[in-house]
Amino acid sequence: MHIPQNILDAVNEWLTPTFDNETQVAVKELMTTSPKELEESFYKNLEFGTGGMRGVMGVGNNRINKYTLGKNTQGLSNYLHTVFPGQALKVVIAYDCRHNSQSLAKVVADVFSANGIQVYLFSDLRPTPELSFALKHLGCQCGIVLTASHNPPEYNGYKVYWQDGGQIVPPQDAAIIDVIENLNYNEIKFSANENLIKYIDTEIDEAFVKSSVENASFNTPKEAKDNLNIVFTSLHGTSIMSVPATLEKAGYTNVNIVPEQAKPDGNFPTVKSPNPEEPEALTMALALADKLNADIVVGTDPDCDRLGVAVRNNEGKMILLNGNQTMILMTAFLLEQWKKAGKINGKQFVGSTIVSTPMIMELATAYGVECKVGLTGFKWIAKMIKDFPELQFIGGGEESFGYMVGDAVRDKDAVAATLLICEVAAQAKAKGSSVYNALLQHYVDFGFYKEHLVSLTKKGMEGLAEINQMMVDLRENPLKEINGQRVVMVEDYKASIAKNLFTGEEETIDMPKSDVLIYYTEDGSKICARPSGTEPKIKFYISVKTELDSIANFTKVEEVLNEKIKNIIIAMQLS
């Protein structure tokens, strides 16, 4: 097959003495046996997306390896020295259970230390939210976590956090990327200064667990905690290091851990995908819950920033909640607790994202707090806290199963969120109710919003081109009608324009540019199209709504909304 010149140039660079013999041998092997894989490995540089840099491990500039991470770290080191001139620089590094995470974390530590930067490196795998906490706790300017979240086993990644504990955001990310792209691989300093690398563990763990309990506990009586029967699964990930300890310290005694999934393992042997967004991932936990007649199931992804929740419905059957539902439950609970404590005075806010349920705004309005909505990704919610220091942050979430309680951690945090949803469940059960009935009551009180996600996977160069073309088509030929409903408004976050199709009026969207399109129809439906920033997918987020007059009518009204979602999928040819 013909290999373009730009790819050959990149390949030839990786065959120079700058790269070790093992790497050169691997590149030559690809050249002779896998030309298609060679092209995929070298056709572009790995890019920062909504969740940092994430990719398949292997050789090449489009792969995760010691050189791509080394180049990032060298560029970041140079940037830190520029931004904090004359200061004693400190960074903290964590890593998850994925293949090569520990060794790659040490490479990153080596490069930082070789640049005269004090490094705090966790001695073993830790949850991502603990990295955010540790960064502020230790007074570091920067933090790195090696993780690919819930991606398949062949992936790894590199997330960058700044001194506020949140991930980097524009324009800082572009400035850092500019420094990295102007570096050559032969400028990477790999020779560690071991005197600048300090290993950390128990002291930070204890402080993190203590903080999680303080932030997510709300005066639940001991008897209520004892009566809550919990099943928890770490899905072979890092949460086993923190969640059981947090629940225990908070006073939950009846916690049953899925034993087959308790050991961290980058192969994730008992699941197709270690993603609690996928129902299959919680199969074993649900089976144990039925065996033990548990009230609630919680499962977390490998780096412990997302959580999936299942609860019993009124027929006694375990049902999986989606991310929007858990966000509504936890936010409503927090707002009610703050209200009871007399802490709401109009100077508080909750945070969400443009692709999450609009129901969060109804909640915020009802409790007299502001709801700030940002782009997809928790870095934007963390940025809200930094941008509005005069306001107190109560909590925030997004549809993709992430939640953040307070601001001790500036990223989605399944440790505190697991404790919080158990507080919701324990207090509901103590009142003779349930999490399920609490959710239905919210639908009665604030409107019945139902969401559905259609995710289309398109791998490789061809897939990326197909995704890009789909977005071009949606922009150049905007839909005027969806499922028999006229489109009222189109928001184009790439063009920063919101256009009313009825009046022709346009407004500027005051957010950073992003490749997102949102359609609003006259019956209140909302359809969002967005390419993923970290996976080879294009996602369509569908939200429909109606009124629910009573819990008794829930099933009947839900069928109407399900039919509407199905018809939207058909109308947009997404099935």
C-alpha positions as CSV (number, residue, x, y, z in Angstrom):
1,M,0.0,0.0,0.0
2,H,1.1,3.6,-0.6
3,I,2.2,5.4,2.5
4,P,2.0,9.2,2.5
5,Q,5.3,11.1,2.8
6,N,4.3,12.8,6.1
7,I,3.9,9.4,7.7
8,L,7.2,8.1,6.2
9,D,9.0,11.2,7.6
10,A,7.5,10.5,11.1
11,V,8.4,6.8,10.9
12,N,12.0,7.6,9.8
13,E,12.4,10.0,12.8
14,W,11.5,7.1,15.1
15,L,14.3,5.0,13.6
16,T,17.0,7.4,14.7
17,P,19.2,6.9,17.8
18,T,17.0,9.3,19.8
19,F,14.7,6.3,20.2
20,D,15.8,3.1,22.0
21,N,16.5,-0.1,20.2
22,E,13.3,-1.8,21.4
23,T,11.2,1.0,19.9
24,Q,13.1,0.9,16.6
25,V,12.6,-2.8,16.3
26,A,8.9,-2.4,17.0
27,V,8.6,0.2,14.3
28,K,10.4,-2.0,11.7
29,E,8.1,-4.8,12.6
30,L,5.1,-2.7,11.8
31,M,6.6,-1.6,8.5
32,T,7.0,-5.2,7.4
33,T,3.9,-6.9,8.9
34,S,1.3,-4.2,9.6
35,P,1.4,-1.2,7.2
36,K,-2.2,-0.2,8.0
37,E,-1.3,-0.2,11.8
38,L,1.9,1.7,10.9
39,E,-0.2,4.4,9.2
40,E,-2.7,4.6,12.2
41,S,0.3,4.9,14.6
42,F,2.0,7.8,12.8
43,Y,-0.6,9.8,10.8
44,K,-1.1,12.4,13.5
45,N,0.0,13.4,17.0
46,L,-2.2,12.4,19.9
47,E,-4.4,15.4,20.9
48,F,-5.8,16.7,24.2
49,G,-9.6,16.1,24.3
50,T,-12.2,16.8,26.9
51,G,-10.5,14.3,29.3
52,G,-6.8,14.9,28.5
53,M,-4.8,12.8,26.1
54,R,-6.0,9.2,25.6
55,G,-5.0,6.6,23.1
56,V,-3.9,3.1,22.2
57,M,-0.6,2.0,23.6
58,G,2.2,1.3,21.1
59,V,5.0,2.9,19.2
60,G,4.4,6.1,17.2
61,N,3.4,9.7,17.7
62,N,-0.4,8.7,17.6
63,R,0.2,6.2,20.4
64,I,0.7,6.3,24.2
65,N,4.3,5.4,25.0
66,K,7.3,6.7,26.9
67,Y,8.2,9.1,24.2
68,T,4.9,10.8,23.6
69,L,4.3,11.1,27.3
70,G,8.0,12.1,27.8
71,K,7.5,14.9,25.2
72,N,4.3,16.1,26.9
73,T,6.1,16.1,30.3
74,Q,9.1,17.9,29.0
75,G,6.9,20.6,27.4
76,L,4.9,20.9,30.6
77,S,8.1,21.2,32.6
78,N,9.3,24.0,30.4
79,Y,5.9,25.7,30.7
80,L,5.9,25.4,34.5
81,H,9.3,27.1,34.7
82,T,8.0,29.9,32.5
83,V,4.7,30.5,34.3
84,F,6.2,30.2,37.8
85,P,9.6,31.8,37.5
86,G,11.9,31.4,40.5
87,Q,9.4,29.3,42.4
88,A,10.0,25.9,43.9
89,L,8.0,23.7,41.6
90,K,6.0,20.7,42.8
91,V,3.9,18.1,40.9
92,V,2.0,15.1,42.1
93,I,1.5,11.9,39.9
94,A,-1.1,9.1,40.3
95,Y,-1.9,6.2,38.1
96,D,-4.6,3.5,37.7
97,C,-4.7,-0.2,37.1
98,R,-4.1,-0.2,33.4
99,H,-1.2,-2.0,31.7
100,N,2.0,0.0,31.8
101,S,0.4,2.7,34.0
102,Q,3.0,2.2,36.8
103,S,6.0,2.2,34.5
104,L,4.7,5.2,32.5
105,A,4.1,7.1,35.7
106,K,7.7,6.6,36.7
107,V,8.8,7.9,33.2
108,V,6.8,11.0,33.8
109,A,8.2,11.4,37.3
110,D,11.7,10.9,35.9
111,V,11.3,13.7,33.3
112,F,9.9,16.2,35.8
113,S,12.7,15.4,38.3
114,A,15.3,15.8,35.5
115,N,13.9,19.3,35.1
116,G,14.5,20.2,38.7
117,I,10.9,19.7,39.8
118,Q,9.9,18.1,43.1
119,V,7.7,15.1,42.4
120,Y,5.2,13.4,44.7
121,L,4.5,9.9,43.2
122,F,1.9,7.6,44.6
123,S,3.5,4.3,45.6
124,D,0.6,2.3,44.2
125,L,-2.5,2.9,42.1
126,R,-5.1,5.5,43.3
127,P,-8.4,6.9,42.2
128,T,-8.3,9.9,39.9
129,P,-10.2,12.1,42.4
130,E,-7.5,11.5,45.0
131,L,-5.0,13.1,42.6
132,S,-7.1,16.2,42.4
133,F,-7.3,16.3,46.2
134,A,-3.6,15.6,46.7
135,L,-2.6,18.4,44.4
136,K,-4.3,21.0,46.6
137,H,-3.4,19.2,49.8
138,L,0.3,19.2,49.0
139,G,0.3,22.7,47.5
140,C,1.5,21.6,44.0
141,Q,1.3,23.7,40.9
142,C,0.4,20.7,38.7
143,G,-0.8,17.1,38.8
144,I,-0.8,14.2,36.3
145,V,-2.8,11.0,36.4
146,L,-2.1,8.1,34.1
147,T,-5.5,6.6,33.1
148,A,-7.8,5.9,30.2
149,S,-10.9,5.9,32.4
150,H,-13.3,3.2,31.1
151,N,-11.7,2.7,27.6
152,P,-10.8,-0.8,26.4
153,P,-7.6,-2.5,27.9
154,E,-5.3,-1.4,25.0
155,Y,-5.7,2.2,26.0
156,N,-3.9,4.5,28.4
157,G,-3.9,8.2,28.9
158,Y,-2.5,11.3,30.5
159,K,-4.6,13.9,32.3
160,V,-3.2,17.3,33.4
161,Y,-4.4,19.2,36.5
162,W,-3.5,22.7,37.6
163,Q,-3.0,24.2,41.0
164,D,-6.7,24.7,41.7
165,G,-7.2,20.9,41.4
166,G,-9.1,21.1,38.1
167,Q,-8.0,19.9,34.7
168,I,-6.4,22.4,32.4
169,V,-8.7,24.5,30.3
170,P,-8.3,27.1,27.4
171,P,-6.3,29.1,26.8
172,Q,-3.8,27.4,29.0
173,D,-4.1,24.0,27.3
174,A,-3.4,25.6,23.9
175,A,-0.3,27.3,25.4
176,I,1.0,24.1,26.8
177,I,0.3,22.2,23.6
178,D,2.2,24.9,21.7
179,V,5.2,24.4,23.8
180,I,5.0,20.6,23.4
181,E,4.6,20.8,19.6
182,N,7.7,23.0,19.3
183,L,9.8,20.3,21.1
184,N,11.9,17.7,19.4
185,Y,12.0,14.2,20.9
186,N,15.8,14.5,21.5
187,E,15.1,17.4,23.9
188,I,13.4,15.1,26.4
189,K,15.3,14.7,29.7
190,F,14.8,11.1,30.8
191,S,17.6,10.9,33.4
192,A,15.8,11.1,36.7
193,N,17.0,13.0,39.8
194,E,15.8,10.4,42.3
195,N,16.4,12.8,45.2
196,L,13.4,14.9,43.8
197,I,11.0,11.9,43.7
198,K,9.1,11.3,46.9
199,Y,6.7,8.4,47.2
200,I,3.4,9.1,49.0
201,D,0.5,6.9,50.2
202,T,-1.1,6.4,53.7
203,E,-1.0,10.0,54.9
204,I,-2.7,11.3,51.7
205,D,-5.2,8.4,51.7
206,E,-6.3,9.2,55.3
207,A,-6.8,12.9,54.5
208,F,-8.7,12.1,51.3
209,V,-11.1,9.7,53.0
210,K,-11.6,12.1,55.9
211,S,-12.5,14.9,53.5
212,S,-14.8,12.6,51.5
213,V,-16.8,11.7,54.6
214,E,-17.0,15.4,55.7
215,N,-18.3,16.5,52.3
216,A,-20.8,13.7,51.6
217,S,-22.3,12.9,55.0
218,F,-25.6,14.5,56.1
219,N,-26.6,13.5,59.6
220,T,-28.0,10.1,58.6
221,P,-28.9,8.1,61.8
222,K,-26.7,5.1,62.7
223,E,-29.8,2.8,62.5
224,A,-30.6,4.0,59.0
225,K,-27.0,3.3,57.9
226,D,-27.0,-0.2,59.5
227,N,-30.3,-1.0,57.7
228,L,-29.1,-0.1,54.2
229,N,-27.9,-3.2,52.3
230,I,-25.2,-2.1,49.8
231,V,-23.5,-4.1,47.0
232,F,-20.4,-2.4,45.6
233,T,-18.1,-3.3,42.7
234,S,-14.8,-1.7,41.8
235,L,-14.9,-3.4,38.3
236,H,-11.2,-4.3,38.7
237,G,-10.3,-0.7,39.2
238,T,-8.8,1.8,41.7
239,S,-11.9,2.5,43.8
240,I,-11.1,-0.6,45.9
241,M,-8.4,1.6,47.5
242,S,-10.8,4.3,48.8
243,V,-14.5,3.6,48.5
244,P,-14.8,0.7,51.1
245,A,-12.7,2.7,53.6
246,T,-14.9,5.8,53.0
247,L,-18.1,3.9,53.6
248,E,-16.7,2.3,56.7
249,K,-15.5,5.6,58.2
250,A,-18.9,7.1,57.4
251,G,-20.6,4.3,59.4
252,Y,-22.0,2.0,56.7
253,T,-21.5,-1.5,58.0
254,N,-23.5,-3.6,55.5
255,V,-21.3,-3.3,52.4
256,N,-20.9,-6.3,50.2
257,I,-18.1,-6.2,47.7
258,V,-18.3,-8.3,44.5
259,P,-15.3,-10.6,45.2
260,E,-14.6,-11.6,41.5
261,Q,-14.2,-7.9,40.6
262,A,-12.3,-6.6,43.7
263,K,-8.8,-7.2,42.4
264,P,-7.4,-4.4,40.2
265,D,-6.7,-5.9,36.7
266,G,-6.1,-4.0,33.5
267,N,-7.6,-6.8,31.5
268,F,-11.0,-6.3,33.2
269,P,-11.6,-10.0,32.8
270,T,-15.2,-10.3,34.0
271,V,-16.7,-7.5,31.8
272,K,-16.8,-6.6,28.1
273,S,-16.3,-2.9,29.1
274,P,-15.4,-1.6,32.6
275,N,-17.8,1.2,32.1
276,P,-20.7,1.6,34.6
277,E,-22.6,3.4,31.8
278,E,-23.0,0.0,30.2
279,P,-25.6,-2.2,31.9
280,E,-23.6,-5.4,31.3
281,A,-20.8,-4.1,33.5
282,L,-23.0,-4.4,36.6
283,T,-24.3,-7.9,35.8
284,M,-22.4,-9.6,38.6
285,A,-23.2,-6.9,41.1
286,L,-26.9,-7.2,40.3
287,A,-26.8,-10.9,40.7
288,L,-25.2,-10.5,44.2
289,A,-27.8,-7.8,45.1
290,D,-30.7,-10.2,44.3
291,K,-29.0,-13.0,46.3
292,L,-28.6,-10.7,49.3
293,N,-31.8,-8.7,48.8
294,A,-29.7,-5.5,48.7
295,D,-31.2,-2.1,48.5
296,I,-28.7,-0.4,46.2
297,V,-25.8,-1.3,43.8
298,V,-22.9,1.0,43.1
299,G,-20.2,0.3,40.5
300,T,-17.3,2.6,39.6
301,D,-15.1,2.8,36.5
302,P,-11.3,1.9,36.6
303,D,-10.1,5.3,37.7
304,C,-13.0,5.9,40.1
305,D,-14.5,9.1,38.7
306,R,-17.8,7.7,37.4
307,L,-20.4,5.6,39.2
308,G,-23.3,3.5,38.0
309,V,-26.2,3.0,40.4
310,A,-29.0,0.4,40.5
311,V,-32.0,0.5,43.0
312,R,-35.2,-1.5,43.5
313,N,-38.4,-0.3,41.8
314,N,-41.8,-0.7,43.4
315,E,-42.0,-4.3,42.1
316,G,-38.8,-5.2,43.9
317,K,-36.8,-5.4,40.7
318,M,-33.3,-3.9,40.5
319,I,-33.2,-1.2,37.8
320,L,-30.2,0.7,36.5
321,L,-30.4,4.5,36.8
322,N,-28.8,6.7,34.1
323,G,-26.3,9.5,34.8
324,N,-29.0,12.2,34.5
325,Q,-31.2,10.4,37.1
326,T,-28.4,10.0,39.7
327,M,-27.4,13.6,39.1
328,I,-31.0,14.7,39.8
329,L,-31.3,12.5,42.9
330,M,-28.0,13.7,44.4
331,T,-28.5,17.4,43.5
332,A,-32.0,17.4,44.9
333,F,-30.8,15.8,48.1
334,L,-27.9,18.3,48.5
335,L,-30.3,21.2,47.9
336,E,-32.7,19.9,50.5
337,Q,-29.9,19.4,53.0
338,W,-28.6,22.9,52.4
339,K,-32.1,24.3,52.7
340,K,-32.7,22.5,56.0
341,A,-29.4,23.9,57.4
342,G,-30.5,27.4,56.4
343,K,-27.4,27.7,54.2
344,I,-29.2,28.9,51.0
345,N,-29.1,32.7,50.6
346,G,-28.9,33.2,46.8
347,K,-25.1,33.0,46.7
348,Q,-24.9,29.3,45.8
349,F,-24.8,27.4,42.5
350,V,-24.9,24.0,41.0
351,G,-23.1,23.0,37.9
352,S,-24.0,20.9,34.8
353,T,-23.2,20.6,31.1
354,I,-24.9,21.4,27.8
355,V,-25.6,17.8,27.0
356,S,-27.1,16.9,30.5
357,T,-30.7,17.0,31.5
358,P,-32.4,20.4,31.5
359,M,-34.3,19.2,34.6
360,I,-31.3,20.4,36.7
361,M,-32.3,24.0,36.0
362,E,-35.8,23.4,37.2
363,L,-34.3,22.0,40.5
364,A,-32.0,25.0,40.9
365,T,-34.8,27.5,40.3
366,A,-37.1,25.8,42.8
367,Y,-34.4,26.1,45.6
368,G,-33.3,29.6,44.7
369,V,-29.8,28.8,43.6
370,E,-28.1,29.5,40.3
371,C,-27.5,26.7,37.7
372,K,-24.3,27.2,35.7
373,V,-24.1,25.2,32.5
374,G,-20.8,24.6,30.7
375,L,-19.3,22.5,27.9
376,T,-19.0,18.7,28.3
377,G,-16.4,17.6,30.7
378,F,-15.8,18.2,34.4
379,K,-13.0,20.6,33.8
380,W,-15.6,23.2,32.9
381,I,-17.5,22.7,36.2
382,A,-14.2,23.0,38.1
383,K,-13.5,26.2,36.2
384,M,-16.9,27.6,37.4
385,I,-15.7,27.3,41.0
386,K,-12.5,29.2,40.1
387,D,-14.3,31.9,38.0
388,F,-17.0,32.6,40.6
389,P,-15.2,32.7,44.0
390,E,-18.1,34.8,45.5
391,L,-20.5,31.9,45.0
392,Q,-20.6,28.6,47.0
393,F,-20.5,25.5,45.0
394,I,-23.0,22.9,46.2
395,G,-22.6,20.1,43.7
396,G,-22.6,19.3,40.0
397,G,-22.9,16.5,37.5
398,E,-23.1,15.4,33.9
399,E,-25.1,12.8,32.0
400,S,-22.1,10.5,31.7
401,F,-22.3,9.2,35.2
402,G,-20.0,11.8,36.9
403,Y,-20.7,13.8,40.0
404,M,-18.8,16.2,42.3
405,V,-19.8,17.0,45.9
406,G,-18.5,20.4,47.1
407,D,-15.1,21.6,45.9
408,A,-12.5,19.6,47.9
409,V,-12.0,17.6,44.7
410,R,-12.2,19.6,41.4
411,D,-13.2,16.7,39.2
412,K,-15.9,14.1,39.0
413,D,-15.5,12.0,42.1
414,A,-17.0,8.5,42.6
415,V,-15.7,8.2,46.1
416,A,-17.7,11.1,47.6
417,A,-20.6,10.4,45.2
418,T,-20.9,6.8,46.3
419,L,-21.2,7.9,49.9
420,L,-23.7,10.6,48.9
421,I,-26.0,8.2,47.0
422,C,-25.9,5.8,50.0
423,E,-27.0,8.8,52.2
424,V,-29.9,9.4,49.8
425,A,-30.8,5.7,50.0
426,A,-30.4,5.3,53.7
427,Q,-32.5,8.3,54.6
428,A,-35.2,7.4,52.0
429,K,-35.5,3.9,53.4
430,A,-35.6,5.2,57.0
431,K,-38.7,7.2,56.0
432,G,-40.4,4.1,54.5
433,S,-39.7,5.3,51.0
434,S,-36.9,4.5,48.4
435,V,-34.5,6.0,46.0
436,Y,-36.9,5.0,43.2
437,N,-39.9,6.7,44.7
438,A,-37.8,9.8,45.5
439,L,-36.9,10.0,41.8
440,L,-40.5,9.7,40.7
441,Q,-41.6,12.4,43.1
442,H,-39.0,14.7,41.6
443,Y,-40.6,14.0,38.2
444,V,-44.0,15.0,39.7
445,D,-42.5,18.1,41.3
446,F,-40.2,19.4,38.6
447,G,-41.4,17.8,35.3
448,F,-40.8,14.4,33.8
449,Y,-37.6,14.6,31.8
450,K,-36.3,11.5,30.1
451,E,-33.0,11.2,28.3
452,H,-31.4,8.7,25.9
453,L,-27.9,8.5,24.4
454,V,-27.2,7.1,20.9
455,S,-23.4,6.5,20.6
456,L,-22.0,5.5,17.1
457,T,-18.5,4.1,17.1
458,K,-16.3,5.0,14.0
459,K,-12.7,3.8,14.4
460,G,-9.5,4.9,12.8
461,M,-8.8,7.5,10.1
462,E,-11.8,6.5,8.1
463,G,-14.1,6.7,11.1
464,L,-12.8,10.1,12.0
465,A,-13.5,11.4,8.5
466,E,-17.0,9.9,8.7
467,I,-17.7,11.6,12.0
468,N,-16.5,14.9,10.7
469,Q,-18.7,14.6,7.6
470,M,-21.7,13.9,9.7
471,M,-21.2,17.1,11.6
472,V,-20.6,19.0,8.3
473,D,-23.9,17.7,6.9
474,L,-25.8,18.7,10.1
475,R,-24.4,22.2,9.8
476,E,-24.8,22.7,6.1
477,N,-28.2,21.1,5.9
478,P,-29.7,21.9,9.3
479,L,-32.8,19.9,10.2
480,K,-36.0,22.0,10.0
481,E,-38.2,19.3,11.6
482,I,-37.7,16.3,13.8
483,N,-40.4,13.7,14.4
484,G,-43.1,16.0,13.1
485,Q,-42.0,18.8,15.4
486,R,-40.6,22.0,14.0
487,V,-37.1,23.0,15.1
488,V,-37.3,26.3,17.0
489,M,-33.6,26.9,17.8
490,V,-30.2,25.6,16.7
491,E,-27.1,26.2,18.9
492,D,-23.8,25.8,17.1
493,Y,-21.0,25.9,19.6
494,K,-18.4,25.7,16.9
495,A,-19.7,28.9,15.3
496,S,-20.7,30.4,18.7
497,I,-24.2,31.2,17.3
498,A,-27.7,30.3,18.6
499,K,-30.3,30.9,15.8
500,N,-34.0,31.1,16.2
501,L,-35.4,29.4,13.0
502,F,-38.8,31.1,13.5
503,T,-37.6,34.7,13.7
504,G,-34.1,34.4,12.1
505,E,-32.6,36.1,15.2
506,E,-29.1,35.1,16.2
507,E,-27.4,35.4,19.5
508,T,-23.7,34.9,20.4
509,I,-23.0,31.8,22.6
510,D,-20.6,33.0,25.4
511,M,-18.6,29.8,25.7
512,P,-15.4,28.5,24.3
513,K,-15.8,27.0,20.8
514,S,-16.7,23.3,20.7
515,D,-17.8,20.9,18.0
516,V,-21.4,20.6,19.3
517,L,-24.8,21.2,17.7
518,I,-28.0,21.3,19.7
519,Y,-31.5,21.3,18.2
520,Y,-34.6,22.4,20.2
521,T,-38.1,21.5,18.9
522,E,-41.4,23.2,19.6
523,D,-42.6,20.4,22.0
524,G,-39.5,21.0,24.3
525,S,-37.4,18.1,23.0
526,K,-33.6,18.7,22.8
527,I,-31.2,16.8,20.5
528,C,-27.5,17.3,20.7
529,A,-24.8,16.0,18.3
530,R,-21.3,15.8,19.6
531,P,-18.1,13.9,18.5
532,S,-16.4,12.4,21.6
533,G,-13.1,14.1,22.6
534,T,-11.6,10.9,24.0
535,E,-13.1,8.0,22.0
536,P,-13.8,7.2,18.3
537,K,-17.5,8.0,18.7
538,I,-20.1,10.5,17.7
539,K,-22.8,10.9,20.3
540,F,-26.4,12.0,20.1
541,Y,-28.1,13.1,23.3
542,I,-31.9,13.1,23.2
543,S,-34.0,14.7,25.9
544,V,-37.8,14.7,25.9
545,K,-40.2,16.0,28.6
546,T,-43.9,16.1,29.7
547,E,-45.8,16.6,32.9
548,L,-46.4,13.8,35.4
549,D,-49.4,14.3,37.6
550,S,-48.8,11.4,40.0
551,I,-46.4,8.6,40.8
552,A,-49.3,6.1,39.9
553,N,-49.2,7.3,36.3
554,F,-45.5,7.0,35.9
555,T,-45.4,3.8,33.7
556,K,-48.1,5.1,31.4
557,V,-46.4,8.4,30.8
558,E,-43.0,6.9,30.5
559,E,-44.3,4.8,27.6
560,V,-45.3,8.0,25.8
561,L,-41.8,9.4,26.2
562,N,-40.1,6.2,25.2
563,E,-42.2,6.2,22.0
564,K,-41.2,9.8,21.3
565,I,-37.5,9.0,21.8
566,K,-37.8,6.0,19.4
567,N,-39.5,8.1,16.8
568,I,-36.7,10.8,17.0
569,I,-34.1,8.1,16.5
570,I,-35.9,6.8,13.4
571,A,-36.5,10.3,12.1
572,M,-32.8,11.2,12.4
573,Q,-31.7,7.7,11.0
574,L,-29.6,7.0,14.0
575,S,-30.6,3.3,14.5
